[in-house]
Amino acid sequence: MTTRNHPGPNAAAGDPELAAVARQIIDANRYLVLGTADQHGVPWVSPVWYAHAGYREFLWVSDPQARHSRNIEARPQVSIVIFDSSVPPDAAPAVYLSGAAHVVTGSGLEKSIEIYSRRSQEQGLPEWAPADVRAPARPRLYRVVAAEQFVLPAGGNARIPVNAESLAGNGR
């Protein structure tokens, strides 16, 4: 049976049901799992609290000396998975994505920290301002724009690509 939460086996990259599942997963969760690798290719994963814009741009704040931050400095290519860890394994849809991460600086900082701060406040957390992520403050704002995205539907056994146009349909 195909439902809003369970796209059928023939779902394709532009499938609106698949895009709806991806948006729901991204909106419903607070943490993403960030996969990085150091200069030697040694992998490291870290849970980070995130905000997003348009379901393709993901933002988080981290200490530049954290292992994942140092890894991004050495190798910007990252992978990310977002999923609900509280449901049984066969009922856990997930969004996978990859892209190049970087510290947000310059003219993009104002808009990005505004997005991050809005989500923070929506969840009863503190407001953020550019000064909170610029020297001499310790943390920095990081950003990745997904180069590719996939959805693993609940009960599915294969990731299905999702295109940017279908995700942006109801983007924030």
LUMKE-772716 format. One line per 2 residues: their letters; for each residue x, y, z of N, C-alpha, C. Coordinates in nm, 4 decimals. Atoms other than C-alpha are relative to their C-alpha. Last residue first. Layout:
A> X Y Z X Y Z X Y Z ~ ... $
END
This chain:
RG> 0.0022 -0.1092 -0.0973 1.1212 2.6993 0.4207 0.1004 0.1014 -0.0422 ~ -0.1200 -0.0388 -0.0755 1.0628 2.4746 0.1224 -0.0213 0.1140 0.0952 $
NG> 0.0534 -0.0616 -0.1219 0.7237 2.3395 0.0183 0.1122 0.0484 0.0880 ~ 0.1428 -0.0255 0.0169 0.8028 2.2471 -0.3411 -0.0634 0.0696 0.1169 $
AL> 0.0244 -0.1427 -0.0143 1.1762 2.2812 -0.2754 -0.1482 0.0353 -0.0108 ~ -0.0116 -0.0389 -0.1402 1.2022 1.9077 -0.2194 -0.0389 0.1450 0.0212 $
SE> 0.1124 0.0574 -0.0707 1.0685 1.8233 -0.5668 0.0033 0.0346 0.1489 ~ 0.1249 -0.0672 0.0383 1.3045 2.0683 -0.7335 -0.1193 -0.0553 0.0763 $
AN> 0.0149 -0.1282 -0.0695 1.6066 1.9431 -0.5401 -0.1328 0.0672 -0.0314 ~ -0.0591 -0.1179 0.0650 1.5781 1.5867 -0.6664 -0.0390 0.1282 0.0723 $
VP> 0.1021 -0.1047 -0.0016 1.5273 1.2874 -0.4392 0.0619 0.1221 -0.0656 ~ -0.0416 -0.1402 0.0159 1.7302 0.9710 -0.4978 -0.1205 0.0940 0.0006 $
IR> 0.0512 -0.0523 0.1268 1.5819 0.6476 -0.3580 0.0445 0.1450 -0.0121 ~ 0.0109 -0.1457 0.0020 1.7629 0.4535 -0.0863 -0.0409 0.0442 -0.1403 $
AN> -0.0909 -0.0699 0.0913 1.6908 0.0811 -0.0884 -0.0251 0.1500 0.0095 ~ -0.1314 0.0627 -0.0080 1.5415 -0.1635 0.1614 0.0996 0.0642 -0.0960 $
GG> -0.0709 0.0141 0.1269 1.2200 0.0120 0.2454 0.1343 -0.0677 0.0191 ~ 0.0201 0.1340 0.0533 1.0071 -0.0496 0.5532 0.0724 -0.0249 -0.1306 $
AP> 0.0253 0.0959 -0.1071 0.9924 0.3219 0.6191 -0.0293 -0.1351 -0.0632 ~ 0.1352 0.0012 -0.0570 1.1225 0.4974 0.3063 -0.0112 -0.1014 0.1132 $
LV> 0.0275 0.1404 -0.0252 1.4989 0.5418 0.2612 -0.1379 -0.0025 0.0643 ~ 0.0928 0.0370 -0.1058 1.5242 0.8845 0.1072 -0.0042 -0.1516 0.0070 $
FQ> 0.0718 0.1253 0.0180 1.8197 1.0163 -0.0906 -0.0973 -0.0165 0.1153 ~ 0.0847 0.0399 -0.1111 1.9889 1.3514 -0.1382 -0.0749 -0.1271 -0.0377 $
EA> 0.0902 0.1102 0.0321 2.2751 1.4735 -0.3560 -0.0762 -0.0372 0.1257 ~ -0.0291 0.0241 0.1413 2.4823 1.7918 -0.3633 -0.0861 -0.1154 -0.0503 $
AV> 0.0006 0.1371 0.0500 2.3256 1.8974 -0.0349 0.0274 -0.0046 -0.1494 ~ 0.1111 0.0052 0.0950 2.4274 2.2462 0.0704 0.0077 -0.1377 -0.0635 $
VR> -0.0148 0.0894 0.1155 2.6437 2.2285 0.3800 -0.1254 0.0152 -0.0854 ~ 0.1071 0.0118 0.0996 2.6891 2.4981 0.6408 0.0380 -0.1044 -0.1040 $
YL> -0.0372 0.0821 0.1154 2.8891 2.5505 0.9589 -0.1212 -0.0188 -0.0905 ~ 0.1165 0.0502 0.0720 2.8485 2.8295 1.2157 0.0499 -0.0731 -0.1237 $
RP> 0.0170 -0.0502 0.1368 3.1470 2.8734 1.4434 -0.1240 -0.0629 -0.0588 ~ 0.0620 0.0835 0.1039 3.1855 2.8336 1.8182 -0.0040 0.0693 -0.1364 $
RA> -0.0625 0.1284 0.0338 3.4494 3.0093 2.0319 -0.0703 -0.0743 -0.1137 ~ 0.0838 0.1114 -0.0438 3.3487 3.3756 2.0441 0.0612 -0.1312 -0.0499 $
PA> -0.0691 0.0939 -0.0874 3.6482 3.6077 1.9857 -0.0880 -0.1136 0.0528 ~ -0.1024 -0.0260 -0.1017 3.5967 3.5620 1.7014 -0.0315 0.1329 0.0683 $
RV> -0.1192 -0.0698 0.0520 3.2659 3.5167 1.5203 0.0997 0.0175 0.1131 ~ -0.0756 0.0984 0.0773 2.9867 3.2661 1.6003 0.1202 0.0620 -0.0721 $
DA> -0.0099 0.1253 -0.0745 2.7979 3.4471 1.8780 0.0869 -0.1041 -0.0706 ~ -0.1090 -0.0115 -0.0973 2.8707 3.7872 1.7178 0.0206 -0.1288 0.0798 $
PA> -0.1316 0.0174 0.0632 2.6541 3.6843 1.4207 0.1164 0.0048 0.0990 ~ -0.0356 -0.1181 0.0786 2.3512 3.6491 1.6500 0.1371 -0.0237 -0.0629 $
WE> -0.1396 -0.0083 0.0443 2.1797 3.3453 1.8017 0.0184 0.1247 -0.0845 ~ -0.0171 -0.0757 0.1243 1.8578 3.3307 2.0079 0.1499 0.0037 -0.0318 $
PL> -0.0420 -0.1404 0.0079 1.8465 3.0662 2.2771 0.0020 0.0579 -0.1415 ~ -0.1436 -0.0147 -0.0253 1.6399 2.7447 2.2738 0.0404 0.1460 -0.0200 $
GQ> -0.0188 -0.0455 -0.1369 1.2632 2.7059 2.3056 0.1452 0.0146 0.0410 ~ -0.0096 0.1161 -0.0871 1.2330 2.4937 1.9916 0.0309 0.0380 0.1447 $
EQ> 0.1217 0.0809 0.0180 1.1069 2.7763 1.7717 -0.0003 -0.1189 0.0952 ~ 0.1065 -0.0628 -0.0789 1.3896 2.9890 1.9196 -0.1319 -0.0764 -0.0121 $
SR> -0.0355 0.0096 -0.1406 1.6563 2.7549 1.7865 -0.1132 0.0544 0.0874 ~ 0.0314 0.1383 -0.0398 1.4816 2.7276 1.4501 0.0311 -0.0206 0.1481 $
RS> 0.1457 0.0187 0.0071 1.4805 3.1071 1.4165 -0.0376 -0.1411 0.0456 ~ 0.0605 -0.0581 -0.1194 1.8418 3.1329 1.5358 -0.1517 -0.0216 0.0023 $
YI> -0.0359 0.0846 -0.1137 1.9693 2.8968 1.2662 -0.0696 0.0486 0.1275 ~ 0.0696 0.1282 0.0194 1.7850 3.0809 0.9913 0.0235 -0.0899 0.1199 $
EI> 0.1422 -0.0299 -0.0193 1.9087 3.4189 1.1236 -0.0836 -0.1284 -0.0137 ~ 0.0208 0.0014 -0.1445 2.2607 3.2756 1.1559 -0.1450 0.0347 0.0332 $
SK> -0.0106 0.1355 -0.0540 2.2500 3.1867 0.7856 -0.0243 -0.0046 0.1502 ~ 0.1178 0.0787 0.0380 2.1197 3.5253 0.6698 0.0039 -0.1382 0.0639 $
EL> 0.1226 -0.0624 -0.0548 2.3802 3.7266 0.8617 -0.1231 -0.0854 -0.0282 ~ 0.0159 0.0280 -0.1418 2.6689 3.4879 0.7859 -0.1305 0.0545 0.0567 $
GS> 0.0996 0.1037 -0.0246 2.6309 3.4875 0.4098 -0.0288 -0.0258 0.1466 ~ 0.1364 -0.0494 0.0204 2.8068 3.8236 0.3658 -0.1076 -0.1046 0.0274 $
GT> 0.0325 -0.1039 0.0974 3.1333 3.7065 0.5171 -0.1469 0.0325 -0.0083 ~ -0.0626 -0.1287 -0.0287 3.1745 3.3787 0.6982 -0.0535 0.1028 -0.0993 $
VV> 0.0680 -0.1131 0.0632 3.0018 3.0412 0.7211 0.0674 0.1292 0.0456 ~ 0.0364 -0.1020 -0.0986 3.2452 2.7630 0.8076 -0.0639 0.1149 -0.0760 $
HA> -0.0960 -0.1076 -0.0256 3.2413 2.4941 0.5405 -0.0502 0.0898 0.1117 ~ 0.0304 -0.0862 -0.1142 3.0750 2.1694 0.4384 0.1085 0.1060 0.0160 $
AG> -0.1210 -0.0592 -0.0571 3.0897 2.0027 0.0962 -0.0397 0.0991 0.1095 ~ -0.0379 -0.1296 0.0546 2.7978 1.7787 0.0081 0.1286 0.0465 0.0658 $
SL> -0.1432 -0.0277 -0.0017 2.6210 1.4564 0.0943 0.0248 0.1351 -0.0644 ~ -0.0477 -0.1030 0.0909 2.2704 1.3541 0.1842 0.1505 0.0130 0.0097 $
YV> -0.1455 0.0032 0.0134 2.0727 1.0733 0.3410 0.0395 0.1128 -0.0932 ~ -0.0507 -0.0835 0.1086 1.7154 1.1099 0.4634 0.1516 -0.0081 0.0059 $
AP> -0.1195 -0.0821 -0.0198 1.5685 0.8319 0.6746 0.0284 0.0831 -0.1241 ~ -0.0454 -0.0605 0.1253 1.2499 0.6337 0.7281 0.1194 0.0909 0.0285 $
AA> -0.0829 -0.1202 -0.0109 1.2398 0.4312 1.0478 0.0426 0.0510 -0.1373 ~ 0.0908 -0.1140 0.0112 0.9505 0.1827 1.0597 0.0748 0.1323 0.0005 $
DP> 0.0718 0.0080 0.1269 1.1451 -0.1385 0.9982 -0.0964 0.1158 -0.0227 ~ -0.0844 -0.0046 0.1199 1.3986 -0.0497 1.2672 -0.0758 -0.0023 -0.1324 $
PV> -0.0608 0.1299 0.0327 1.1362 0.0247 1.5366 0.0767 0.0070 -0.1324 ~ 0.0945 0.0947 0.0591 1.0838 0.3950 1.6141 0.0693 -0.1329 -0.0298 $
SS> 0.0917 0.0517 -0.1011 1.2769 0.6180 1.8582 -0.0995 -0.1021 -0.0551 ~ -0.0561 0.1165 -0.0684 1.5825 0.6735 1.6387 -0.0966 -0.0622 0.1012 $
DF> 0.0629 0.0052 -0.1316 1.3944 0.9032 1.4012 0.0468 -0.1272 0.0692 ~ 0.0982 0.1059 -0.0201 1.6252 0.9686 1.1063 -0.0570 0.0077 0.1404 $
IV> 0.0992 -0.0500 -0.0956 1.8611 1.2239 0.9521 -0.1072 -0.1070 0.0108 ~ 0.1250 0.0752 -0.0053 2.1765 1.1017 0.7763 -0.0865 0.0617 0.1095 $
IS> 0.0937 -0.0269 -0.1094 2.4677 1.3165 0.6669 -0.1165 -0.0982 -0.0104 ~ 0.1250 0.0709 0.0225 2.7769 1.2739 0.4525 -0.0851 0.0193 0.1249 $
VQ> 0.0664 0.0647 -0.1135 3.0632 1.5176 0.4382 -0.1179 -0.0827 -0.0487 ~ 0.1083 0.0900 0.0425 3.3178 1.6464 0.1838 -0.0563 -0.0742 0.1212 $
PR> 0.1350 -0.0567 -0.0129 3.5139 1.9355 0.3392 -0.1157 -0.0939 -0.0378 ~ 0.0774 0.0612 0.1092 3.8316 1.7342 0.3958 -0.1438 0.0484 0.0101 $
AE> -0.0914 0.0823 0.0804 4.1019 1.8917 0.6171 -0.0668 -0.0558 -0.1255 ~ -0.1094 -0.0863 0.0441 3.8894 2.1762 0.7584 0.0944 -0.0764 -0.0932 $
IN> 0.0555 -0.0824 0.1073 3.5900 1.9433 0.7703 0.1066 0.0939 -0.0556 ~ 0.0107 0.0842 0.1198 3.7987 1.6960 0.9738 -0.0541 0.0792 -0.1186 $
RS> -0.1357 0.0128 0.0540 3.8921 1.9699 1.2204 0.0004 -0.0855 -0.1264 ~ -0.0334 -0.1304 0.0582 3.5219 2.0433 1.2629 0.1405 -0.0010 -0.0589 $
HR> 0.0696 -0.0112 0.1288 3.4395 1.6738 1.3118 0.0302 0.1337 -0.0679 ~ -0.0583 0.0903 0.1011 3.7109 1.6434 1.5773 -0.0686 0.0134 -0.1356 $
AQ> 0.0641 0.1316 -0.0079 3.5933 1.9484 1.7696 0.0541 -0.0864 -0.1140 ~ -0.0967 0.1003 -0.0438 3.8527 2.2286 1.7591 -0.0620 -0.1382 0.0193 $
PD> -0.0925 0.0326 0.1092 3.6338 2.4559 1.5450 0.1065 -0.1024 0.0402 ~ -0.1317 -0.0507 -0.0365 3.3653 2.4318 1.8171 0.0965 -0.0371 -0.1131 $
SV> -0.0963 0.0902 -0.0641 3.0365 2.3624 1.6490 0.1270 0.0761 0.0367 ~ -0.1043 -0.0740 -0.0696 2.7202 2.5375 1.5326 0.0895 -0.1009 0.0702 $
WL> -0.0223 0.0396 -0.1377 2.4973 2.3739 1.2732 0.1135 0.0836 0.0577 ~ -0.0867 -0.0854 -0.0810 2.3423 2.4601 0.9385 0.0133 -0.0580 0.1401 $
FE> 0.0008 0.0403 -0.1399 2.1840 2.2513 0.6627 0.1078 0.0769 0.0748 ~ -0.1070 -0.0706 -0.0699 2.0889 2.3744 0.3151 -0.0127 -0.0307 0.1492 $
RY> -0.1273 0.0355 0.0645 1.8859 2.1339 0.1017 0.1188 0.0644 0.0691 ~ -0.0201 0.1453 -0.0029 1.5450 2.1219 0.2743 0.1266 -0.0461 -0.0704 $
GA> 0.0357 0.0581 0.1285 1.4786 2.4849 0.1736 0.0272 -0.1478 -0.0117 ~ 0.0692 -0.0951 0.0876 1.6668 2.6197 0.4725 -0.0275 -0.0717 -0.1318 $
HA> -0.0096 0.0160 0.1454 1.7752 2.3950 0.7560 -0.0739 0.1126 -0.0708 ~ 0.1088 -0.0759 0.0612 1.8557 2.4058 1.1240 0.0154 -0.0199 -0.1501 $
YW> -0.0038 -0.0728 0.1269 2.0688 2.1545 1.3024 -0.1233 0.0849 -0.0246 ~ 0.1295 -0.0657 0.0097 2.1661 1.9880 1.6308 0.0059 0.0898 -0.1232 $
VP> 0.0023 -0.1459 -0.0173 2.4746 1.7758 1.5724 -0.1432 0.0506 -0.0151 ~ 0.1349 -0.0561 0.0037 2.5354 1.4019 1.6173 0.0092 0.1517 0.0199 $
SV> 0.0385 -0.0837 -0.1136 2.8928 1.3140 1.5265 -0.1462 0.0403 -0.0136 ~ 0.1383 -0.0457 0.0063 3.0514 1.0564 1.2986 -0.0349 0.0735 0.1286 $
WP> 0.0496 -0.0436 -0.1304 3.4219 1.0035 1.2330 -0.1432 0.0460 -0.0192 ~ 0.1338 -0.0560 -0.0176 3.5975 0.8301 0.9437 -0.0319 0.0367 0.1437 $
VG> 0.0577 0.0672 -0.1162 3.9758 0.7906 0.8999 -0.1368 0.0636 0.0291 ~ 0.1195 0.0754 0.0368 4.0524 0.9111 0.5466 -0.0644 -0.0760 0.1143 $
HQ> -0.0419 0.1351 0.0374 4.4104 1.0157 0.6224 -0.1187 -0.0870 -0.0417 ~ -0.0886 -0.0083 0.1169 4.3278 1.3899 0.6201 0.0476 -0.1367 -0.0472 $
DA> -0.1192 -0.0832 -0.0171 4.0358 1.3242 0.8554 0.0884 -0.0060 -0.1248 ~ -0.1229 0.0801 0.0010 3.6940 1.1951 0.7578 0.1184 0.0948 0.0144 $
TG> -0.1175 -0.0709 0.0517 3.3459 1.3308 0.8252 0.1157 -0.0991 -0.0065 ~ -0.1142 0.0861 0.0275 2.9989 1.1843 0.8791 0.1119 0.0798 -0.0642 $
LV> -0.0963 -0.0576 0.0927 2.7421 1.4092 1.0432 0.1185 -0.0944 -0.0141 ~ -0.1260 0.0682 -0.0241 2.4445 1.2447 1.2099 0.0931 0.0429 -0.1124 $
LY> -0.0459 0.0764 0.1145 2.1574 1.4895 1.2122 0.1286 -0.0691 0.0416 ~ -0.1405 0.0338 0.0175 1.9745 1.6080 1.5167 0.0230 -0.0705 -0.1322 $
RN> -0.0853 -0.1080 -0.0499 1.6490 1.7910 1.5775 0.1471 -0.0237 -0.0275 ~ -0.1149 0.0384 -0.0809 1.3999 1.5797 1.3849 0.0856 0.1200 0.0368 $
AD> 0.0365 0.0646 -0.1258 1.0470 1.6395 1.2623 0.1179 -0.0293 0.0922 ~ 0.0700 -0.0893 -0.0926 1.1220 1.8960 0.9901 -0.0185 -0.0604 0.1393 $
II> -0.0873 -0.1144 -0.0292 1.3874 1.6879 0.8103 -0.0649 0.0938 0.1022 ~ -0.1129 0.0484 -0.0804 1.1809 1.3686 0.8312 0.0879 0.1172 0.0429 $
QR> 0.0514 0.0364 -0.1321 0.8637 1.5439 0.7095 0.1132 -0.0447 0.0917 ~ 0.0285 -0.1235 -0.0740 1.0478 1.7119 0.4213 -0.0471 -0.0301 0.1421 $
AV> -0.1269 -0.0658 -0.0328 1.1945 1.3790 0.3071 -0.0242 0.1265 0.0820 ~ -0.0622 0.0794 -0.1061 0.8554 1.2054 0.3275 0.1310 0.0659 0.0436 $
AA> 0.0752 -0.0285 -0.1228 0.6953 1.4865 0.1260 0.0579 -0.0771 0.1184 ~ -0.0431 -0.1318 -0.0471 0.9705 1.4549 -0.1372 -0.0713 0.0365 0.1300 $
LE> -0.1351 0.0183 -0.0512 0.8956 1.0826 -0.1678 0.0538 0.1319 0.0553 ~ 0.0133 0.0715 -0.1277 0.5246 1.1514 -0.2048 0.1367 -0.0182 0.0652 $
PD> 0.0406 -0.0929 -0.1062 0.5962 1.4185 -0.4706 -0.0173 -0.0681 0.1362 ~ 0.1260 0.0431 -0.0599 0.7946 1.1689 -0.6824 -0.0395 0.0935 0.1142 $
GA> 0.0929 -0.1120 0.0022 1.0701 1.3567 -0.8670 -0.1343 -0.0294 0.0643 ~ -0.0589 -0.1227 -0.0527 1.3486 1.1120 -0.7757 -0.0977 0.1168 0.0064 $
AA> -0.1146 -0.0521 0.0746 1.1355 0.8037 -0.8390 0.0408 0.1345 0.0570 ~ -0.0236 -0.1424 -0.0231 0.8970 0.5873 -0.6389 0.1268 0.0426 -0.0729 $
NP> -0.0400 -0.0638 0.1254 0.8362 0.2481 -0.7997 0.0228 0.1496 0.0147 ~ -0.1299 0.0499 0.0439 0.8353 0.0568 -0.4701 0.0491 0.0640 -0.1292 $
GP> -0.0018 0.1325 0.0609 0.5520 0.2728 -0.3362 0.1374 -0.0389 -0.0508 ~ 0.0056 -0.0025 0.1455 0.6042 0.5718 -0.1104 0.0123 -0.1418 -0.0545 $
HN> -0.0582 0.1192 0.0595 0.5330 0.4928 0.2550 -0.0123 0.0056 -0.1518 ~ -0.1228 0.0366 -0.0696 0.4651 0.7956 0.4722 0.0712 -0.1197 -0.0599 $
RT> -0.0877 -0.1167 -0.0066 0.2115 0.9549 0.2379 0.1327 -0.0329 0.0676 ~ 0.0596 -0.1078 -0.0776 0.0670 0.6171 0.1665 0.0975 0.1150 0.0014 $
TM> -0.0750 -0.1252 0.0047 0.1328 0.3448 -0.0886 -0.0764 0.1048 0.0797 ~ 0.0843 -0.1177 0.0000 0.0000 0.0000 0.0000 0.0891 0.1243 0.0000 $
END
